[in-house]
Amino acid sequence: MTATAAPPATTSTAPPPPRRRRRWHRLVIPFALAAVLLTITLVTHAVDQPDATERGYLSPVVTGDDGGSRLAEALRGQGVTVQRETDTLRALLALDTGPATLFVPQPELLHPDTVGALGELPAGRRLVLVDPSLRVLESVDLPVVRADRRWATRAVAPDADGVPCPLPEAARAGTAAAQLQRYAPRADFAATLHTCYSGGLVHLAWAADVVVIGAGDPFRNDRIGEWGNQALATGLLGGHGRVVWLDLDGPAPPPHFGTGNSGEPAWSPTPGGSTTYNGGDGNGGQPGDGNPGGSGDSDDPSPGDEQDQGQAQPPDPQNPLWAAFPAWFWALLVQLALAALLVVLWRARRLGPPVAEPLPVRVRSAETVLGRARLYQRTRARGPAADTLRAAALDRLAARLNLPATAPPAEVAALVAARTGDTTDEAHELLYGGEPSSDAELLALARSLDRVTRTVAAPPDHPTEGDLR
């Protein structure tokens, strides 16, 4: 019997398939879209809700979007006198000449030693505070607490909560953009407290009327023409025929302790933390002396006054966690959570368990093997490829040699060497050796495993190609 030599294996000269670009955009695009959405949201909110502590906010002489020049013109058109003051003490002294409305659009800029004087206005006056904080409310001793705050101002009706609004100015104005920060009466307050616009406006009738509104939109130049904003703003400020507009350029300095002789108003804080002022001492019509003795020969405060002046209001011990951070922080967390949810949905591609579907086409097994081999080749995974080839060869050899799957490698190598004529070390290195260092070594390993498998699996009376050689 003459053995015919096998034809030489043809070497593929086709170029390797081009490596696909990494699909980094699948990871970058969702986060980029989330970042763009978050940026647009923050910019829109910053434009819609400006910082109330910025210079020129609701100023009667500023014509920008956040100014109040249009409101001042509307008040003058109704015959209301607008008196602009840039000093807290002079604004309070201006109320002594007759009934007027004190408009404080930036309560946060008031000094802690002077804000308490707002709660001691004489009868026949009105105080209008725009979005005051908890510190200001406690310093003025108002029985009002801050409730929830919206992300943006909403226009609502005065009786939007179902309770009629008893304030005539709000009833005449109708729907207005007054709901941003909501207020509620304090739990220990038993007197009547009128609320309008679902808590966005609170009215309290003391010796002086006090109006707390939680949004500055009705007074702003860019929003005063919407809904009933102008009617509400002019109604709240123009009821007495004169408005004392406190226009602060920045945080108010500490009160100046002057005397009547020096020509400066006298200013004396009381032990309770509030601040009072003296009208005059008869010295040329100048305000009076702040000293208890009335001598007017000293303008230095006492040590106790300096201590009270330097002390600020203590923080609220009952401040909850949600109020400890600004509203934009919680909005940022919500935006990030939504972005994470979008990424999860995008990566999942489907909801629920996988559904069994019939294959659209049948793929030949050779194509599957070839595709997996190309994946190994693309990633240069010679080690996993060699492990796969050796595992398949060991499964076939164990079935032919009647060996269990847990047979030790030395026993398997000895039996294989006895069938193939190789040494035990050669059989052990072939079946349990190391990782090939090149594609040529991997190809030689595959051919040697195929030769050993064919030799062991061949019947005794049927010679193999290795025996014939």
C-alpha positions as CSV (number, residue, x, y, z in Angstrom):
1,M,0.0,0.0,0.0
2,T,1.6,3.2,-1.1
3,A,1.0,6.4,0.8
4,T,0.2,9.5,-1.1
5,A,1.6,12.7,0.3
6,A,-0.9,15.2,1.3
7,P,-1.0,18.5,-0.7
8,P,0.8,21.3,1.0
9,A,-1.4,23.6,3.0
10,T,-2.1,26.9,1.2
11,T,-1.0,30.0,3.0
12,S,-3.5,32.8,3.0
13,T,-2.0,36.0,1.6
14,A,-5.1,38.1,2.2
15,P,-4.4,41.2,4.4
16,P,-5.8,41.0,7.9
17,P,-9.1,42.7,8.4
18,P,-8.9,46.3,9.4
19,R,-9.4,46.9,13.1
20,R,-12.6,48.7,13.9
21,R,-12.5,51.9,15.8
22,R,-13.5,51.8,19.4
23,R,-17.0,52.9,19.8
24,W,-16.2,55.5,22.4
25,H,-19.0,57.7,21.3
26,R,-21.5,55.3,22.8
27,L,-20.2,56.3,26.2
28,V,-19.5,59.9,25.5
29,I,-22.7,61.0,23.7
30,P,-25.2,60.3,26.6
31,F,-23.0,62.1,29.1
32,A,-22.5,65.0,26.7
33,L,-26.2,65.3,26.1
34,A,-26.8,65.2,29.9
35,A,-24.2,67.9,30.4
36,V,-25.7,70.1,27.7
37,L,-29.2,69.7,29.1
38,L,-27.9,70.5,32.6
39,T,-26.1,73.6,31.3
40,I,-29.1,74.9,29.5
41,T,-31.3,74.3,32.6
42,L,-28.9,76.2,34.9
43,V,-28.4,79.1,32.5
44,T,-32.2,79.4,32.0
45,H,-32.8,79.3,35.7
46,A,-30.0,81.9,36.3
47,V,-31.6,84.2,33.7
48,D,-35.1,83.7,35.1
49,Q,-34.1,84.0,38.8
50,P,-31.3,86.5,39.2
51,D,-29.4,86.9,42.4
52,A,-31.2,89.2,44.8
53,T,-28.0,90.3,46.4
54,E,-26.5,91.7,43.2
55,R,-26.0,95.4,42.8
56,G,-28.9,97.1,41.1
57,Y,-31.5,94.4,41.8
58,L,-34.9,96.1,41.9
59,S,-33.3,99.5,42.1
60,P,-35.6,102.4,41.0
61,V,-32.7,104.0,38.9
62,V,-31.7,100.8,37.1
63,T,-33.2,100.2,33.7
64,G,-32.0,96.7,33.1
65,D,-34.1,93.6,33.3
66,D,-33.6,93.1,37.0
67,G,-34.1,96.8,37.9
68,G,-37.2,98.5,39.1
69,S,-37.2,101.7,37.0
70,R,-40.5,100.8,35.3
71,L,-42.2,100.3,38.7
72,A,-40.9,103.7,39.9
73,E,-42.3,105.3,36.7
74,A,-45.6,103.6,37.2
75,L,-45.8,104.8,40.7
76,R,-45.0,108.4,39.8
77,G,-47.6,108.2,37.0
78,Q,-50.2,107.4,39.7
79,G,-49.1,110.4,41.8
80,V,-47.1,108.4,44.3
81,T,-43.9,110.0,45.6
82,V,-40.8,107.7,45.3
83,Q,-38.1,108.6,47.8
84,R,-34.9,106.6,47.2
85,E,-32.7,106.0,50.2
86,T,-29.3,104.2,50.3
87,D,-28.9,104.2,54.1
88,T,-31.1,102.1,56.4
89,L,-31.2,104.7,59.2
90,R,-32.2,107.6,56.8
91,A,-34.9,105.4,55.3
92,L,-36.3,104.8,58.8
93,L,-36.1,108.5,59.7
94,A,-37.9,109.3,56.4
95,L,-41.0,107.5,57.8
96,D,-41.4,110.0,60.6
97,T,-42.7,112.7,58.3
98,G,-46.0,111.0,57.6
99,P,-47.6,107.8,56.4
100,A,-45.5,106.0,53.8
101,T,-44.5,102.5,52.6
102,L,-41.0,101.2,53.3
103,F,-40.0,99.0,50.4
104,V,-37.1,96.6,51.2
105,P,-36.3,94.6,48.0
106,Q,-33.0,93.2,49.4
107,P,-33.5,92.2,53.0
108,E,-30.4,90.0,53.0
109,L,-28.2,93.1,52.6
110,L,-29.3,94.6,55.9
111,H,-26.9,94.5,58.8
112,P,-27.9,92.2,61.6
113,D,-27.8,95.1,64.1
114,T,-30.3,97.2,62.1
115,V,-32.7,94.7,60.7
116,G,-34.6,94.5,64.0
117,A,-35.7,98.1,63.6
118,L,-38.1,97.1,60.8
119,G,-40.4,95.6,63.3
120,E,-40.8,98.9,65.3
121,L,-42.4,101.1,62.6
122,P,-45.0,103.5,63.8
123,A,-48.7,103.2,63.0
124,G,-49.9,104.2,59.6
125,R,-46.9,102.8,57.8
126,R,-46.4,99.7,55.7
127,L,-43.4,97.4,55.4
128,V,-43.0,95.4,52.2
129,L,-40.2,92.7,52.3
130,V,-39.3,90.7,49.2
131,D,-38.2,87.1,49.7
132,P,-36.8,87.5,53.3
133,S,-34.8,84.7,54.8
134,L,-35.4,83.0,58.1
135,R,-32.8,85.3,59.7
136,V,-34.6,88.4,58.7
137,L,-38.0,87.0,59.8
138,E,-36.7,86.2,63.2
139,S,-34.8,89.5,63.6
140,V,-38.0,91.5,62.7
141,D,-39.9,89.1,65.1
142,L,-42.5,88.2,62.4
143,P,-44.7,85.2,63.2
144,V,-43.9,83.8,59.7
145,V,-41.8,80.8,58.7
146,R,-40.5,79.7,55.3
147,A,-42.3,76.8,53.7
148,D,-41.3,75.0,50.4
149,R,-39.6,76.8,47.6
150,R,-40.2,76.3,43.9
151,W,-37.6,76.0,41.2
152,A,-39.1,78.9,39.2
153,T,-41.7,81.5,39.8
154,R,-45.3,80.6,38.9
155,A,-48.2,82.9,38.2
156,V,-51.2,81.9,40.3
157,A,-54.5,83.6,41.4
158,P,-54.8,85.3,44.8
159,D,-57.1,82.6,46.0
160,A,-55.4,79.7,44.3
161,D,-55.4,77.6,47.5
162,G,-59.2,77.8,47.8
163,V,-59.1,80.4,50.6
164,P,-60.3,83.9,49.6
165,C,-57.6,86.6,49.7
166,P,-58.7,89.5,52.0
167,L,-56.0,91.9,50.7
168,P,-57.7,94.3,48.3
169,E,-54.5,95.0,46.4
170,A,-54.1,91.4,45.5
171,A,-57.8,90.9,44.7
172,R,-57.7,93.8,42.2
173,A,-54.5,92.6,40.6
174,G,-55.7,89.0,40.0
175,T,-53.3,86.5,38.7
176,A,-49.6,87.4,39.3
177,A,-46.2,85.8,39.4
178,A,-45.9,85.8,43.1
179,Q,-45.4,82.1,44.0
180,L,-41.7,81.2,44.4
181,Q,-41.0,81.1,48.1
182,R,-44.0,80.1,50.2
183,Y,-44.6,81.3,53.7
184,A,-46.8,80.0,56.5
185,P,-47.8,81.3,60.0
186,R,-45.8,80.2,62.9
187,A,-47.2,77.4,65.0
188,D,-47.4,79.5,68.2
189,F,-49.1,82.5,66.5
190,A,-52.8,82.7,67.3
191,A,-53.7,86.0,65.6
192,T,-55.0,86.4,62.1
193,L,-52.5,86.1,59.3
194,H,-53.7,86.6,55.8
195,T,-52.1,84.5,53.0
196,C,-52.6,85.0,49.3
197,Y,-51.2,83.3,46.1
198,S,-50.9,79.9,47.8
199,G,-48.6,81.3,50.5
200,G,-46.5,83.4,48.2
201,L,-47.8,86.6,49.9
202,V,-48.5,87.1,53.6
203,H,-50.1,90.1,55.2
204,L,-50.0,90.9,58.9
205,A,-51.8,93.9,60.4
206,W,-49.8,95.2,63.4
207,A,-49.2,98.8,64.4
208,A,-47.7,98.9,60.9
209,D,-48.9,96.7,58.0
210,V,-46.4,94.1,57.1
211,V,-46.4,92.4,53.6
212,V,-44.0,89.6,52.9
213,I,-43.9,88.4,49.3
214,G,-41.8,85.5,48.2
215,A,-41.0,86.6,44.6
216,G,-39.5,89.7,43.1
217,D,-40.9,89.1,39.7
218,P,-43.8,91.6,40.0
219,F,-41.4,94.4,40.7
220,R,-38.8,93.6,37.9
221,N,-38.6,95.5,34.7
222,D,-38.7,92.4,32.5
223,R,-41.7,90.8,34.3
224,I,-43.8,93.8,35.4
225,G,-45.8,93.8,32.2
226,E,-47.0,90.2,32.6
227,W,-50.3,89.1,34.1
228,G,-51.3,91.4,36.9
229,N,-47.7,92.0,38.2
230,Q,-47.8,95.8,37.7
231,A,-51.2,96.1,39.4
232,L,-50.0,94.1,42.4
233,A,-46.7,96.0,42.7
234,T,-48.2,99.4,42.5
235,G,-51.1,98.4,44.8
236,L,-48.7,97.1,47.5
237,L,-46.4,100.2,47.4
238,G,-48.7,103.1,46.5
239,G,-51.4,102.8,49.1
240,H,-50.1,105.7,51.3
241,G,-49.1,108.0,48.4
242,R,-45.3,107.9,49.3
243,V,-42.8,105.1,49.0
244,V,-39.4,105.1,50.8
245,W,-37.4,102.8,48.5
246,L,-34.4,101.3,50.3
247,D,-31.8,100.8,47.6
248,L,-28.6,99.2,48.9
249,D,-25.6,98.8,46.7
250,G,-24.2,96.0,48.8
251,P,-24.1,94.6,52.3
252,A,-25.0,97.4,54.7
253,P,-22.2,98.5,57.0
254,P,-22.6,98.4,60.8
255,P,-24.7,101.3,62.2
256,H,-22.8,104.5,62.9
257,F,-23.0,105.7,66.4
258,G,-23.3,109.5,65.9
259,T,-24.6,112.3,68.0
260,G,-26.8,115.3,67.4
261,N,-23.9,117.7,67.8
262,S,-21.9,116.0,65.0
263,G,-24.7,116.2,62.6
264,E,-25.1,112.4,62.3
265,P,-28.2,110.5,63.3
266,A,-28.1,108.8,66.7
267,W,-28.3,105.0,66.6
268,S,-28.5,102.8,69.7
269,P,-29.1,99.1,69.7
270,T,-31.3,97.7,72.4
271,P,-30.3,94.7,74.6
272,G,-32.9,92.5,72.8
273,G,-31.0,92.7,69.5
274,S,-33.3,95.2,67.8
275,T,-32.3,98.8,67.0
276,T,-34.0,102.0,67.8
277,Y,-33.2,105.6,66.8
278,N,-33.8,108.9,68.5
279,G,-35.5,111.7,66.6
280,G,-33.6,114.7,67.9
281,D,-32.4,116.8,70.8
282,G,-33.3,120.3,69.6
283,N,-29.8,121.2,68.5
284,G,-30.6,122.9,65.3
285,G,-33.1,120.3,64.2
286,Q,-30.5,117.5,64.2
287,P,-31.4,114.1,65.5
288,G,-30.8,113.6,69.1
289,D,-28.0,112.1,71.1
290,G,-27.8,108.4,71.5
291,N,-26.2,108.6,75.0
292,P,-28.5,107.9,78.0
293,G,-27.5,111.1,79.6
294,G,-28.2,113.2,76.6
295,S,-25.0,115.3,77.1
296,G,-23.9,114.8,73.5
297,D,-20.2,115.1,74.4
298,S,-19.1,111.6,73.4
299,D,-19.7,109.6,70.2
300,D,-18.0,106.4,71.3
301,P,-20.2,103.4,72.1
302,S,-19.9,101.6,75.4
303,P,-18.2,98.2,75.6
304,G,-21.5,96.5,75.9
305,D,-22.7,98.2,72.7
306,E,-19.6,97.1,70.8
307,Q,-20.3,93.5,71.9
308,D,-23.9,93.6,70.8
309,Q,-22.8,95.2,67.5
310,G,-20.4,92.5,66.6
311,Q,-22.8,89.7,67.4
312,A,-24.7,88.1,64.6
313,Q,-27.9,86.2,64.7
314,P,-27.4,82.6,65.8
315,P,-28.1,79.9,63.2
316,D,-31.4,78.1,63.4
317,P,-30.9,74.9,65.4
318,Q,-33.9,73.3,63.7
319,N,-32.8,73.8,60.2
320,P,-33.5,70.5,58.4
321,L,-31.2,68.9,55.8
322,W,-33.2,69.9,52.8
323,A,-33.1,73.5,53.8
324,A,-29.3,73.4,54.5
325,F,-28.6,73.4,50.7
326,P,-29.8,75.8,48.0
327,A,-32.4,74.8,45.6
328,W,-30.0,74.5,42.7
329,F,-28.1,71.7,44.6
330,W,-31.2,69.5,44.7
331,A,-32.1,70.3,41.1
332,L,-28.6,69.3,40.1
333,L,-29.0,65.9,41.9
334,V,-32.3,65.4,40.1
335,Q,-30.7,66.2,36.7
336,L,-27.8,63.7,37.4
337,A,-30.3,61.0,38.5
338,L,-32.2,61.5,35.2
339,A,-29.0,61.4,33.2
340,A,-28.0,58.2,35.0
341,L,-31.5,56.7,34.3
342,L,-31.1,57.6,30.6
343,V,-27.7,55.9,30.4
344,V,-29.2,52.8,32.1
345,L,-32.1,52.7,29.6
346,W,-29.7,53.3,26.7
347,R,-27.4,50.5,27.7
348,A,-30.2,48.0,28.5
349,R,-31.7,48.4,25.1
350,R,-34.9,46.6,26.3
351,L,-37.0,46.2,29.3
352,G,-38.0,42.8,30.8
353,P,-36.5,39.3,30.2
354,P,-35.1,38.3,26.8
355,V,-37.7,37.0,24.4
356,A,-36.9,33.8,22.3
357,E,-37.1,34.6,18.6
358,P,-36.5,32.3,15.6
359,L,-33.2,32.8,13.8
360,P,-33.6,34.9,10.6
361,V,-30.9,32.8,8.9
362,R,-28.9,29.7,9.5
363,V,-25.2,30.0,9.8
364,R,-22.9,27.2,8.9
365,S,-20.8,25.8,11.8
366,A,-17.6,26.5,9.8
367,E,-18.5,30.2,9.6
368,T,-19.1,30.3,13.3
369,V,-15.7,28.7,14.0
370,L,-14.0,31.0,11.6
371,G,-15.6,34.1,13.1
372,R,-14.5,33.0,16.6
373,A,-11.0,32.4,15.3
374,R,-10.8,35.8,13.8
375,L,-11.9,37.3,17.1
376,Y,-9.0,35.5,18.8
377,Q,-6.7,36.7,16.1
378,R,-7.8,40.3,16.3
379,T,-7.2,40.4,20.1
380,R,-4.0,38.3,19.8
381,A,-5.4,35.9,22.4
382,R,-3.0,33.0,21.7
383,G,-3.3,31.7,25.2
384,P,-7.1,31.3,25.3
385,A,-7.0,29.8,21.8
386,A,-4.4,27.2,22.8
387,D,-6.5,26.4,25.9
388,T,-9.5,25.8,23.8
389,L,-7.7,23.5,21.4
390,R,-6.1,21.5,24.3
391,A,-9.4,21.2,26.1
392,A,-11.1,19.8,23.0
393,A,-8.3,17.4,22.4
394,L,-8.3,16.2,26.0
395,D,-12.1,15.6,25.8
396,R,-11.7,13.3,22.7
397,L,-8.6,11.5,24.1
398,A,-10.3,10.9,27.5
399,A,-13.3,9.3,25.6
400,R,-11.0,7.0,23.6
401,L,-8.8,6.0,26.6
402,N,-11.7,5.5,29.0
403,L,-10.3,8.1,31.4
404,P,-12.4,10.1,33.8
405,A,-12.4,13.9,33.6
406,T,-10.5,14.1,36.8
407,A,-7.6,12.0,35.6
408,P,-4.2,13.4,36.6
409,P,-2.1,15.0,33.8
410,A,0.8,12.5,34.3
411,E,-1.5,9.5,33.8
412,V,-3.0,11.0,30.6
413,A,0.4,11.9,29.2
414,A,1.7,8.4,29.9
415,L,-1.2,6.7,28.1
416,V,-1.0,9.1,25.1
417,A,2.7,8.6,24.8
418,A,2.2,4.8,24.8
419,R,-0.2,5.1,21.8
420,T,1.8,7.7,19.8
421,G,5.3,6.5,20.5
422,D,6.4,9.9,21.9
423,T,8.0,10.4,25.2
424,T,5.9,11.2,28.3
425,D,7.5,14.7,28.6
426,E,6.6,15.5,25.0
427,A,3.0,14.4,25.4
428,H,2.7,16.4,28.7
429,E,4.2,19.5,27.0
430,L,1.8,19.1,24.1
431,L,-1.3,18.6,26.2
432,Y,-0.5,20.8,29.2
433,G,2.2,23.2,28.0
434,G,2.5,26.9,28.1
435,E,1.2,29.7,25.9
436,P,2.5,29.9,22.3
437,S,4.6,33.0,21.7
438,S,3.7,33.4,18.0
439,D,1.0,32.5,15.5
440,A,3.4,30.0,13.9
441,E,3.7,28.1,17.3
442,L,0.0,28.2,17.7
443,L,-0.5,26.7,14.2
444,A,2.1,24.0,15.0
445,L,0.3,23.2,18.3
446,A,-3.0,22.8,16.5
447,R,-1.4,20.4,13.9
448,S,0.3,18.3,16.6
449,L,-2.9,18.0,18.7
450,D,-4.8,16.9,15.5
451,R,-2.1,14.3,14.8
452,V,-2.2,12.9,18.4
453,T,-6.0,12.8,18.4
454,R,-6.1,11.0,15.1
455,T,-3.4,8.5,16.2
456,V,-5.1,7.6,19.4
457,A,-8.6,7.4,17.9
458,A,-7.6,5.3,14.9
459,P,-8.3,1.5,15.0
460,P,-5.3,-0.9,15.5
461,D,-5.7,-2.3,12.0
462,H,-6.0,1.1,10.3
463,P,-2.6,2.9,10.1
464,T,-2.5,6.7,10.4
465,E,-0.6,9.2,8.4
466,G,2.1,9.3,11.2
467,D,2.5,5.5,11.1
468,L,2.9,5.5,7.3
469,R,5.7,8.0,7.6
